[in-house]
Structures are given as structure tokens and as C-alpha cells.
């Protein structure tokens, strides 16, 4: 993506993790781990592993001609082949014998898959920190505004009242589930890949399993029970979880943008670099952050679909499909982290307009309480009669722009069955909150179990 666009949609730290230079660093880390694992088991000389590590330590990515990597990757079909060639050449300049053991027994896919897992692990660390931060802010909003009554909306229409704290508690609950999912999938996803040509590590013969275990230990990854060259469920599961996170952030952004519409005006978003206005429309307070999040929420599912298509691979190593991940996974991570970055910015400065929330409850002239009135009348006059009489009052309220409460009070048919005090109580929003406070308490109590209230913060912006 163009840098001009990337600054809007991506998080700088995650973008760096998936940069070309970083990928080469991860590949070097994998090759060093492989050499040490094989030396540990006795497959290659210990001195060879030491030389390979020394070259990587001393030269790092400076040993590589990136322009040549770019051009040769297009011919070879992946970056691993020219990468190994250049690494071997660098080692050969120091020790020709050690150069013979670079990449011993591994396939290109082995080191690329394992490097991708290392990238994902580091990117997940950033995402977890961001999620914890967003989660804690939502919890604080839930606690602070649990009594702030506002209208609830069903299919974009007025329904029974809720509180702004309840809305924030629901946001927090979704983020808590995201954090739980991230914890649950680590053991499955963070797995090394080392199988050689068709997954059997035949080159290493009876030492194959020992090398695999040592290799995984070097990188602090799990050693898989079998190779997964053409079984890509790990990658799809990882991407799917990121898609859920982006979708949950998209739901919040949808709420924010709708509640900030001038005719609703129940929320204000912070005036910062996340917000702007068109030069010819200074009255507009455009939600750049919400737009970026919603864009990610629309884009990421399409990328995930391509990964699902890539599950149907042929035999032990497939001709294609695997390459889809090179395009999709980095962008999914960057969009997810970018959405969280913007979400944190908004949540930190989100301000409810309490008076407007109260005022908006009355816009529908009490019509959202119609069912409540019907339920109160049903034991005395039956549901059919109650529905008919209340419906008549609702129609009159719409036509004459009168409050339903006043029409119920003055309805001669209903007057004998409901006192003025009863009618007044029926139209008090705080009397119709159900188990809302219990739900808020449950969300807040969940947070006390595992997630710190003051997470380690990371830089949000890349510019």
C-alpha cells in the first residue's frame, strides 16, 4: 500500500514487523535456529552452526542485496531461494566448509512458514496490548456512565431505554472475548514448520524428530505432530480471529458515527489528528477514525475469504494457494492493528452528551412505552382490548404530535384501570431497564479475573 494511505490505515509497529527488512531478519533467525538445532543433535558440525550465527550477527541484513532479492524472487517463485543463496555466499566468504550446511535439510516453505509464524507472534503481542487498552477504556466508560440513560435502538428505531454505560459494557464484552480467543489459539498457531521436501524430513533420517524438537525449542515455538505444508488451517484460524477483532471494532465505529450525527448528537469524538473537516464545510466534524475502522472492517473479510479458498490444496505440497498468504496475512494484521489504534484514540476522548441523550428519549413522544402500557392493562381488560386502545392512542400521538402519556391519561376507556401515578411510573425510563445493571456488573466482574486495568501502552501512531 502507498505510504500516503498506509499512515491512515496501518499501525507503524506492525507495519515494521511485516516490512521487507524485517522479513529477512526473521528468516535469518530461522536459519540460525535450524543450524543450532542440527548441531545440537549432531547432524552438522557445531563449528558450522557457530560460523553461521557469527555471520548473521556481524552482517545481518547488510549481507543482502535487496534489489537482487526482489528480482530473483520473481524468477524463483519465492524469496527463500535467493535469500538462502545470498546467505550461503556470505557464510562462504568467512568459512567455505560452514557454507555447505546453510539451510541443511529444510525446504523454502519451511523457513518462510516459520518466519511468518514469528512475525505473527510479534504482531499478536502488539494486538493484545492494544486490545487490553481498548478493553480497559470500555470498562471505565461502562462504570462511569452506567446510570446515564439513553434511548435503545432496534433496527435503527427507538426502542426501550438503556444506558451509555450498558452500551460500553457490550463493547467491552466483545473485546474480552477477543482476548480470550487470542489466549486459546496460541498453542495451535505458534508452531514451527520443518518438513523438507514432502514433510517427512527424509534428509535427516532417524534424527529428523530430534532436530524438529530442538528447532522449535530454539525459537520458543511448538513442535507440530506432523508437517503442515498444505494444511493451512493454522493461518486461516489466525486470520479469522483478526477478522473478528476488526469486525468488533467496526461495530463500535458504526455506533460512534451514528450517535455523532448532528440530528442525534449524543456523542462527541475527540478533536485530534483522528478527525477533520472538509475545507469548504467547516461545520462538519468528520470521523476519520471511524471511516478508517469501517474501511478495515469491509476489507479484512475479503482478504480472509482468499485464505479460505487456499485451504483446498493438493497433495503434500501444493503448486499455488500457499502464496495467497503472503498477500493477505500482513495486510490483515496491519489493518487490524490500525483499527485498534484508531479505536483507542476515539475511546480515550469519547464524550456523551448527557442532556441530548435525555432529550432524544422524548423525540418519539413516549411511543416506545406502548408495549409496557399494554402489558400493564392486559390483566384487567385482556390483551386484545388493551392493544386496540393503546394502538388508537399511538395513532393519535403521531398525527397530533402529542405525548402518548398524556393521551393515555385522558383516555376515558383506560382511565378506570390505571391511576395517574401508575401511568407516570410506566413512562419513567429508569423503570424499564430490565437486568441491565446485572449485565454491567457481570462484565466488570469478568475483568477482575485476568486482564490488568493498566496495560502496557504502545505507540499508537506511525507518523
C-alpha positions as CSV (number, residue, x, y, z in Angstrom):
1,X,0.0,0.0,0.0
2,X,1.1,3.6,-0.7
3,X,2.7,5.2,2.3
4,X,0.2,8.1,1.9
5,X,-2.6,5.6,2.5
6,X,-0.7,3.4,5.0
7,X,-0.5,6.2,7.5
8,X,-4.3,6.3,7.7
9,X,-5.0,2.5,7.9
10,X,-1.9,0.9,9.4
11,X,-0.1,0.9,12.8
12,X,3.6,1.7,12.4
13,X,4.9,-1.1,14.7
14,X,3.0,-3.8,12.9
15,X,3.9,-2.4,9.5
16,X,7.6,-2.6,10.5
17,X,7.1,-6.3,11.6
18,X,5.9,-7.1,8.1
19,X,8.4,-4.9,6.2
20,X,10.9,-6.5,3.7
21,X,13.8,-5.8,6.0
22,X,12.1,-7.4,9.0
23,X,11.1,-10.5,7.0
24,X,14.8,-11.0,6.1
25,X,15.7,-10.7,9.8
26,X,13.1,-13.3,10.7
27,X,14.4,-15.6,8.0
28,X,17.9,-15.2,9.5
29,X,16.6,-16.0,12.9
30,X,15.1,-19.2,11.5
31,X,18.2,-20.2,9.7
32,X,20.4,-19.7,12.8
33,X,17.9,-21.8,14.9
34,X,18.0,-24.5,12.3
35,X,21.8,-24.7,12.3
36,X,22.0,-24.8,16.1
37,X,19.3,-27.4,16.3
38,X,21.1,-29.6,13.8
39,X,24.4,-29.1,15.6
40,X,22.8,-29.9,18.9
41,X,21.6,-33.2,17.5
42,X,24.9,-33.9,15.7
43,X,23.6,-33.5,12.1
44,X,26.1,-30.8,11.2
45,X,29.3,-29.7,12.9
46,X,29.0,-27.4,15.9
47,X,31.6,-25.1,14.3
48,X,29.5,-24.7,11.2
49,X,26.5,-23.5,13.3
50,X,28.7,-21.1,15.2
51,X,30.0,-19.6,11.9
52,X,26.5,-19.2,10.5
53,X,25.4,-17.4,13.7
54,X,28.5,-15.2,13.6
55,X,27.9,-14.1,10.0
56,X,24.2,-13.3,10.9
57,X,25.3,-11.4,14.0
58,X,28.0,-9.4,12.3
59,X,26.4,-8.7,9.0
60,X,22.6,-9.2,9.5
61,X,20.5,-7.8,6.7
62,X,23.5,-5.8,5.4
63,X,24.8,-9.0,3.9
64,X,21.9,-8.9,1.4
65,X,21.4,-7.1,-1.9
66,X,17.7,-6.3,-1.7
67,X,17.4,-5.3,-5.3
68,X,18.7,-8.7,-6.3
69,X,16.4,-10.3,-3.8
70,X,13.4,-8.6,-5.5
71,X,14.4,-9.5,-9.0
72,X,15.4,-13.1,-8.2
73,X,12.3,-13.7,-6.1
74,X,10.2,-13.1,-9.2
75,X,12.1,-15.8,-11.1
76,X,12.4,-18.3,-8.2
77,X,8.8,-18.0,-7.1
78,X,9.6,-17.1,-3.5
79,X,12.1,-15.0,-1.5
80,X,13.6,-18.0,0.3
81,X,15.6,-19.3,-2.7
82,X,17.6,-16.1,-3.4
83,X,17.7,-15.4,0.4
84,X,19.5,-18.8,1.0
85,X,21.8,-18.2,-1.9
86,X,22.9,-14.8,-0.6
87,X,23.2,-16.1,3.0
88,X,25.3,-19.1,1.8
89,X,27.6,-16.7,-0.2
90,X,28.1,-14.5,2.9
91,X,29.0,-17.5,5.1
92,X,31.2,-18.9,2.3
93,X,33.3,-15.7,2.5
94,X,34.1,-16.5,6.1
95,X,34.2,-20.3,6.0
96,X,33.5,-22.3,2.8
97,X,33.0,-25.5,4.8
98,X,30.4,-24.0,7.0
99,X,28.5,-22.6,4.0
100,X,27.8,-26.2,2.9
101,X,25.5,-26.6,6.0
102,X,23.3,-23.5,5.5
103,X,19.7,-24.5,5.2
104,X,20.6,-28.2,5.6
105,X,17.6,-30.5,5.1
106,X,15.0,-27.7,5.0
107,X,12.7,-26.5,2.3
108,X,11.9,-23.0,1.2
109,X,8.5,-23.3,2.7
110,X,9.9,-24.4,6.0
111,X,11.7,-21.2,6.6
112,X,9.1,-19.0,5.1
113,X,6.3,-20.6,7.2
114,X,8.3,-20.4,10.3
115,X,9.3,-16.8,9.7
116,X,5.7,-15.9,9.1
117,X,4.8,-17.6,12.5
118,X,7.5,-15.5,14.2
119,X,6.1,-12.3,12.5
120,X,2.6,-13.3,13.6
121,X,3.7,-13.9,17.2
122,X,5.3,-10.4,17.4
123,X,2.3,-8.8,15.8
124,X,-0.1,-10.6,18.1
125,X,1.8,-9.1,21.0
126,X,1.1,-5.6,19.7
127,X,-2.6,-6.5,19.1
128,X,-3.0,-8.0,22.6
129,X,-1.6,-4.8,24.1
130,X,-4.0,-2.7,22.0
131,X,-6.9,-4.9,22.8
132,X,-6.2,-4.7,26.6
133,X,-6.0,-0.9,26.3
134,X,-9.3,-0.6,24.4
135,X,-10.9,-3.1,26.8
136,X,-9.9,-1.2,29.9
137,X,-11.2,2.1,28.4
138,X,-14.6,0.5,27.6
139,X,-14.8,-0.9,31.2
140,X,-14.1,2.6,32.6
141,X,-16.9,4.0,30.3
142,X,-19.2,1.3,31.5
143,X,-18.5,2.0,35.1
144,X,-18.7,5.8,34.7
145,X,-21.9,6.0,32.6
146,X,-23.8,3.0,33.9
147,X,-26.6,5.3,35.1
148,X,-26.6,7.6,32.0
149,X,-30.0,6.8,30.4
150,X,-30.3,7.0,26.6
151,X,-32.6,5.6,24.0
152,X,-32.1,2.0,22.9
153,X,-32.5,1.4,19.2
154,X,-34.0,-1.6,17.4
155,X,-33.4,-1.7,13.6
156,X,-32.4,2.0,13.9
157,X,-35.8,2.9,15.5
158,X,-36.5,4.0,19.1
159,X,-37.0,1.1,21.5
160,X,-36.8,0.7,25.3
161,X,-34.1,2.8,27.1
162,X,-30.6,1.6,28.0
163,X,-27.7,3.4,29.4
164,X,-24.5,4.6,27.7
165,X,-22.6,2.5,30.3
166,X,-24.5,-0.6,29.1
167,X,-23.5,0.1,25.5
168,X,-19.9,0.5,26.6
169,X,-20.2,-2.8,28.6
170,X,-21.3,-4.6,25.5
171,X,-18.3,-3.2,23.6
172,X,-16.0,-4.3,26.5
173,X,-17.6,-7.8,26.5
174,X,-16.8,-8.3,22.8
175,X,-13.2,-7.3,23.4
176,X,-12.9,-9.6,26.4
177,X,-13.9,-12.5,24.1
178,X,-11.3,-11.4,21.6
179,X,-8.6,-11.5,24.3
180,X,-9.8,-15.0,25.4
181,X,-9.7,-16.2,21.8
182,X,-6.1,-14.9,21.4
183,X,-5.1,-16.8,24.5
184,X,-6.8,-20.0,23.4
185,X,-5.3,-20.3,19.9
186,X,-1.7,-19.6,20.8
187,X,-0.8,-23.3,21.3
188,X,-2.3,-24.3,17.9
189,X,-0.9,-21.4,15.9
190,X,2.6,-20.7,17.1
191,X,4.1,-23.9,15.6
192,X,7.3,-24.4,13.8
193,X,7.4,-25.8,10.3
194,X,10.2,-28.2,9.3
195,X,9.5,-31.0,6.9
196,X,11.8,-30.8,4.0
197,X,10.5,-31.8,0.5
198,X,7.3,-33.6,1.3
199,X,7.1,-33.1,5.1
200,X,9.0,-36.2,6.1
201,X,12.4,-34.7,6.7
202,X,13.9,-37.6,4.9
203,X,17.3,-35.9,4.6
204,X,17.7,-36.1,8.3
205,X,16.7,-39.7,8.5
206,X,16.4,-41.0,12.1
207,X,17.5,-37.7,13.6
208,X,14.5,-35.8,12.0
209,X,12.3,-35.7,15.0
210,X,15.1,-34.6,17.4
211,X,16.0,-31.8,15.0
212,X,12.4,-30.6,14.7
213,X,12.0,-30.6,18.5
214,X,15.3,-28.7,19.0
215,X,14.5,-26.3,16.2
216,X,11.1,-25.4,17.8
217,X,12.7,-25.0,21.2
218,X,15.3,-22.6,19.7
219,X,12.5,-20.4,18.5
220,X,10.2,-21.0,21.5
221,X,7.6,-22.4,19.2
222,X,5.6,-25.6,19.5
223,X,6.9,-28.7,17.6
224,X,4.0,-29.9,15.4
225,X,2.9,-33.5,15.5
226,X,3.3,-33.6,11.7
227,X,4.2,-31.2,8.9
228,X,1.5,-28.7,7.7
229,X,2.8,-27.5,4.3
230,X,-0.6,-27.9,2.7
231,X,-2.8,-27.9,5.7
232,X,-3.3,-24.2,6.2
233,X,-5.9,-24.2,9.0
234,X,-3.5,-22.5,11.4
235,X,-3.2,-19.5,9.1
236,X,-6.9,-19.3,8.4
237,X,-7.8,-19.6,12.1
238,X,-5.3,-16.8,12.9
239,X,-6.7,-14.5,10.2
240,X,-10.3,-15.3,11.2
241,X,-9.7,-14.2,14.7
242,X,-8.1,-11.0,13.5
243,X,-11.2,-10.5,11.3
244,X,-13.5,-10.9,14.4
245,X,-11.4,-8.2,16.2
246,X,-11.7,-5.9,13.2
247,X,-15.4,-6.6,13.0
248,X,-16.0,-5.8,16.7
249,X,-14.1,-2.5,16.2
250,X,-16.3,-1.9,13.2
251,X,-19.4,-2.3,15.2
252,X,-18.2,0.3,17.7
253,X,-17.2,2.7,14.9
254,X,-20.7,2.2,13.4
255,X,-22.2,3.2,16.8
256,X,-20.0,6.2,17.2
257,X,-20.6,7.6,13.7
258,X,-24.4,7.2,14.0
259,X,-24.5,8.7,17.5
260,X,-22.4,11.7,16.3
261,X,-24.8,12.6,13.5
262,X,-26.0,16.2,14.2
263,X,-29.7,15.2,14.3
264,X,-28.8,12.7,17.1
265,X,-25.8,14.4,18.7
266,X,-25.4,12.0,21.6
267,X,-21.6,11.6,21.4
268,X,-18.6,13.8,20.6
269,X,-15.4,12.3,19.2
270,X,-12.1,13.9,20.3
271,X,-10.8,16.7,18.1
272,X,-7.4,15.4,17.1
273,X,-5.5,14.0,14.2
274,X,-8.2,11.4,14.0
275,X,-10.7,14.0,13.0
276,X,-11.0,16.5,10.3
277,X,-13.4,18.7,8.2
278,X,-13.6,19.5,4.6
279,X,-12.1,22.8,3.7
280,X,-15.4,24.0,2.3
281,X,-17.5,22.6,5.1
282,X,-16.0,23.8,8.4
283,X,-19.3,23.0,10.2
284,X,-18.6,19.3,9.6
285,X,-16.8,17.2,12.2
286,X,-15.9,14.2,10.1
287,X,-15.0,11.0,11.8
288,X,-11.7,10.0,10.1
289,X,-11.1,7.3,12.7
290,X,-14.5,5.7,12.3
291,X,-14.1,5.8,8.5
292,X,-10.7,4.0,8.7
293,X,-12.0,1.4,11.1
294,X,-15.1,0.7,8.9
295,X,-12.9,0.5,5.8
296,X,-10.8,-2.2,7.6
297,X,-14.0,-4.0,8.6
298,X,-15.0,-4.1,5.0
299,X,-11.6,-5.0,3.6
300,X,-10.5,-7.7,6.0
301,X,-13.3,-10.2,5.4
302,X,-12.4,-10.2,1.7
303,X,-8.8,-11.0,2.5
304,X,-9.9,-13.8,4.8
305,X,-12.1,-15.3,2.0
306,X,-9.0,-15.7,-0.1
307,X,-7.3,-17.7,2.7
308,X,-10.3,-19.9,3.0
309,X,-10.1,-20.6,-0.7
310,X,-6.4,-21.5,-0.1
311,X,-7.4,-24.4,2.2
312,X,-8.1,-26.7,-0.7
313,X,-4.5,-27.6,-1.5
314,X,-3.2,-30.6,-3.4
315,X,-1.1,-33.4,-2.0
316,X,1.9,-32.8,0.4
317,X,3.0,-29.5,-1.2
318,X,0.7,-27.5,-3.4
319,X,1.6,-25.6,-6.6
320,X,-0.4,-22.5,-5.5
321,X,-2.8,-21.3,-2.8
322,X,0.1,-21.0,-0.2
323,X,1.2,-17.8,-1.9
324,X,-2.2,-16.2,-1.1
325,X,-1.0,-15.9,2.5
326,X,1.9,-13.6,1.5
327,X,-0.5,-11.0,0.3
328,X,-3.3,-11.4,2.8
329,X,-1.8,-12.1,6.2
330,X,0.4,-9.0,6.5
331,X,-2.4,-6.7,5.4
332,X,-4.9,-8.3,7.8
333,X,-2.5,-7.8,10.7
334,X,-1.8,-4.2,9.7
335,X,-5.5,-3.3,9.2
336,X,-6.4,-5.0,12.5
337,X,-3.8,-3.1,14.4
338,X,-4.7,0.1,12.6
339,X,-8.3,-0.3,13.5
340,X,-7.4,-0.8,17.2
341,X,-5.1,2.2,17.0
342,X,-8.0,4.4,15.8
343,X,-10.4,2.8,18.2
344,X,-8.2,3.6,21.2
345,X,-7.9,7.2,20.0
346,X,-11.7,7.6,19.9
347,X,-12.5,5.8,23.1
348,X,-10.0,7.9,25.1
349,X,-11.8,11.1,24.1
350,X,-15.4,9.9,23.7
351,X,-17.8,12.3,25.5
352,X,-21.5,11.5,25.8
353,X,-23.9,14.5,25.6
354,X,-26.0,13.7,28.6
355,X,-28.7,16.3,28.1
356,X,-29.1,15.4,24.5
357,X,-29.5,11.7,25.5
358,X,-32.3,12.7,27.8
359,X,-33.9,14.9,25.1
360,X,-33.8,12.2,22.4
361,X,-35.8,9.8,24.6
362,X,-38.7,12.2,24.3
363,X,-38.5,12.6,20.5
364,X,-40.8,9.7,19.9
365,X,-43.4,11.1,22.4
366,X,-43.3,8.0,24.6
367,X,-44.4,5.6,21.8
368,X,-41.6,3.1,22.7
369,X,-43.5,2.6,26.0
370,X,-46.6,1.4,24.2
371,X,-46.0,-2.3,24.9
372,X,-45.3,-1.5,28.6
373,X,-48.7,0.1,28.8
374,X,-50.3,-2.9,27.1
375,X,-48.7,-5.3,29.5
376,X,-50.0,-3.3,32.5
377,X,-53.6,-3.2,31.1
378,X,-53.7,-6.9,29.9
379,X,-54.6,-8.4,33.4
380,X,-57.6,-6.1,33.7
381,X,-59.1,-5.8,30.2
382,X,-57.4,-8.5,28.2
383,X,-54.6,-8.2,25.7
384,X,-56.8,-7.7,22.6
385,X,-58.7,-4.8,24.0
386,X,-55.5,-3.3,25.5
387,X,-53.7,-3.5,22.2
388,X,-56.6,-1.9,20.4
389,X,-57.0,1.0,22.8
390,X,-53.2,1.7,23.0
391,X,-52.9,1.5,19.2
392,X,-55.5,4.2,18.9
393,X,-53.7,6.4,21.3
394,X,-50.4,5.8,19.4
395,X,-52.0,6.8,16.1
396,X,-53.4,10.0,17.7
397,X,-49.9,10.7,19.2
398,X,-48.3,10.5,15.7
399,X,-51.0,12.6,14.0
400,X,-51.2,15.3,16.6
401,X,-47.6,15.2,17.8
402,X,-48.7,14.6,21.4
403,X,-47.0,12.6,24.1
404,X,-48.5,9.1,24.5
405,X,-48.5,9.5,28.3
406,X,-50.9,12.4,28.1
407,X,-53.3,10.6,25.7
408,X,-53.3,7.5,28.0
409,X,-54.1,9.8,31.0
410,X,-57.0,11.4,29.2
411,X,-58.4,8.2,27.5
412,X,-61.8,7.6,29.1
413,X,-61.7,3.9,28.2
414,X,-58.4,3.4,30.1
415,X,-58.8,5.8,32.9
416,X,-60.6,3.4,35.3
417,X,-57.7,0.9,35.0
418,X,-54.6,3.0,35.5
419,X,-54.1,5.8,38.0
420,X,-52.1,8.9,37.2
421,X,-49.3,7.6,39.4
422,X,-49.2,4.3,37.6
423,X,-49.1,5.9,34.2
424,X,-46.4,8.2,35.3
425,X,-44.3,5.3,36.5
426,X,-44.9,3.4,33.2
427,X,-43.3,6.3,31.3
428,X,-40.2,6.7,33.6
429,X,-37.3,5.3,31.5
430,X,-35.4,4.1,34.6
431,X,-38.3,1.7,35.4
432,X,-37.7,-0.2,32.2
433,X,-34.0,-1.2,32.3
434,X,-34.5,-4.9,33.0
435,X,-31.4,-6.6,34.2
436,X,-29.1,-4.1,32.6
437,X,-27.2,-3.3,35.8
438,X,-26.7,-7.0,36.4
439,X,-25.2,-7.4,33.0
440,X,-22.9,-4.4,33.5
441,X,-21.8,-5.9,36.9
442,X,-21.1,-9.2,35.2
443,X,-18.9,-7.6,32.6
444,X,-17.0,-5.6,35.2
445,X,-16.5,-8.6,37.4
446,X,-15.2,-10.6,34.4
447,X,-12.4,-8.0,34.1
448,X,-11.2,-8.6,37.6
449,X,-10.3,-12.2,36.8
450,X,-7.4,-11.8,34.5
451,X,-6.9,-8.6,32.5
452,X,-4.8,-5.8,34.1
453,X,-6.6,-2.5,34.4
454,X,-3.5,-0.6,33.4
455,X,-1.9,-2.4,30.4
456,X,1.5,-1.6,29.0
457,X,0.9,1.1,26.4
458,X,2.5,1.2,23.0
459,X,2.8,3.9,20.4
460,X,-0.4,4.4,18.5
461,X,0.7,6.3,15.5
462,X,3.2,5.7,12.8
463,X,3.6,9.4,11.8
